[in-house]
Amino acid sequence: MRLKMIGIAAAAMLISGPASAAAWVEHRFEDLGVLKEFPGEPTRSAGEYVTPVVGTAPATDFYYEEDNIVFEMRVVELQDKVGISASILGECVANVEAEGTTIANMTNRVQNGEDAIYGRLVSVSLANDGGRRQTACLYNATGRLYIIRATVLPEHGQPNSSMVIRFTNSLSFNLEGYTD
């Protein structure tokens, strides 16, 4: 009987998931054209994105940290550079790969059909034992570069946390809602 109760308790924990899973909230950033889930309330700040291809451009940064995982989203205003969007996206990926040893670099897609936005999803083992980072680089027709990244710090203990893939893939550019 005792073994049966332990089994039921274990099953209940698996079904309910970790306590932090219940806290995820979808945030609607109308001014930036994106819906994005965070595992808590992110802080928002103004920043600058500086690279050789872009030069300097204004950015809006979001930051949240939980359980030694850092969740960040950067939205860069590049409406005047739509003509070089392929170079901007390629540079974003190259910058991510330069942060450490590349583990994976694959196609990333948000939404389906004619609403689809394609980009790259890159995972790196950070230099100097800095942990592991997964970054999505996406550039859409509004002229914005979206950089979504989650960094699992060494103190977390699990470099392949499921919270990372959930974070880098939980977004939409269709603010009217999307069903498919």
CORTACOR-V560232 format. One record per run of one state. SS is the DSSP state (H for helix, E for strand, C for the rest). FROM is the first residue (numbers start at 1). TO is the last residue. If there is no record, write none. Layout:
# CORTACOR-V560232
{{SS FROM TO} {SS FROM TO}}
This chain:
# CORTACOR-V560232
{{C 1 1} {H 2 16} {C 17 18} {H 19 23} {C 24 24} {E 25 29} {H 30 32} {C 33 33} {E 34 38} {C 39 42} {E 43 51} {C 52 54} {E 55 66} {C 67 68} {E 69 77} {C 78 78} {H 79 97} {C 98 99} {E 100 110} {C 111 112} {H 113 115} {C 116 116} {E 117 126} {H 127 129} {C 130 131} {E 132 139} {C 140 143} {E 144 152} {C 153 153} {H 154 156} {C 157 161} {H 162 169} {C 170 170} {E 171 172} {C 173 180}}
